[in-house]
Amino acid sequence: MARRSRRAGKGSITSYTTKAGTRWRYQLWVPIDPEHPDDGLRQTGKGGYKTATDADDALTKAKNEAAAGLRADSAKITLGPYARTWLAGRRIANATREQYTRHLELHIVPHLGDVAIRALTAARIAQFYRDLEDPDGADLSASTVRKIAVTLAQILDAAVSDRHVLTNRARDKRAEPPTRKHVEAEADDFEACTAEQLAAFLAWNRDTYRDELHPLWYLLASTGMRRGEALALRWVDVDLAAGTVNVRRALDSSQTGKGSVKGTKTGRNRVVDIDEKTVEVLRSQRAVRGSVSLGMARADSLVFGNDAGEPRNVRSVSNSWGHRVRKAQGKLGAEAVPSLRLHGLRHTHASLLLEAGVPVKVVSERLGHASVSVTMDVYAHVMPGAQRSAAERFASLLG
């Protein structure tokens, strides 16, 4: 074998001059394939360090990573392309592949796809899971997020095997994916009310409490919109003649002030049909806003802005809802008005429609879910009689 001109694991630092002044770089020779070190070496390195000490520290880190078996060429490999390659190489059933594909394309890649695998931390992954659970975000059930966490852990297991990282951060306890207890608790705590309870609250809220936010509660209940979507709604998005609402944006619930506008969670617009009563409520709302200031009824004005016409504080709106519910319970009783968070109006809308036999696809479109499978994951447990109904219908066909 020819003698090498370089030795593996040996590196150096050198200086060079730029317009900004002296900069330092390190160079390191490592095996092309750590499993077959005799196959040859390759040079890796990085420049731009302001001091020799910084470059020397980076060289030491690179040496340690090479000694641990990490590939020198994997520092810039991002999760998205790697995950797709991982999935393409799996020998799995079609149904499993479809589930993994949904997890990748709808959630993992949009949130983490541009992140270098080596840069993924347990904290970053934990935030990813919380974003998926956010009512104004993906709004996924604990069960679904748990399944996505399993998929992500498998991808990073492969990354460890391929020597792109030393540790699978998705299996770090600090990543905090939903546990089985979270899944079971969520099923028990699913918040929705009956049609009678909802009607009782809305009637009290309108006629007795005379709530200025009544039109907002009514729209959320009748469309299943997210609170951030409703608060970002402008009159140009509302077609009272056609009876439709175009959902195109949302307020960011992470903002504690006026809020910032962002696109919908899926990045797609959706048009939601509204009934005549909802049209009447919105027409009245526009008249009220216009009576305060003609500018508040213009096409580009917010439907549910504050008295200055600016976006409302998202969290304050949820607090206002909670206050109204407690007031109603004091007047009507807890049985007539159960404890319900604002997001419970969205669950109530979906549950009542599904129980009434409205197709899941239609409900999914109204809610703005990324796919029907998301709707099924969240609401399958509110349709316990679906299988029994199907069996009885089939039996009736046979006479």
Buried (B, 14 or more C-beta within 10 A) or exposed (E): EEEEEBEBBEBEBEEEEEEEEEBBBBBBBBBEEBEEEEEEBBEBBBBEBEEBEBBBEBBEEBBEBBEEEBBBEBBEBBBBEBBBEBBEEEEEEEEEBEBBEBBBBBBBBBBBBEBBBBBBBBEBBBBBBEBBBBBBBBBBBBBBBBBBBEBBBBBBBBBBEBBBBEEBBBBBEEBBBBEEEBBEEBEEEBBBBEEEBBEBBBEBBBEEBEBEBBBBBBBBBBBBBBBBBBBBBBBEBBBBEEBBBBBBBBBBBBBEEBBEBBEBBBEEEBBBEBEEEBBEBBEEBBEEBBEEEEEBBBEEBBBBBEEEBEBBBBBEBBEBBBEBBEBBBEEBEEEBBBEBBBBBBBBBBBBBBBBEEEEBEBBBBBBBBBBBBBBBBBBBEBBEEBEEEEEEEEEEEEE
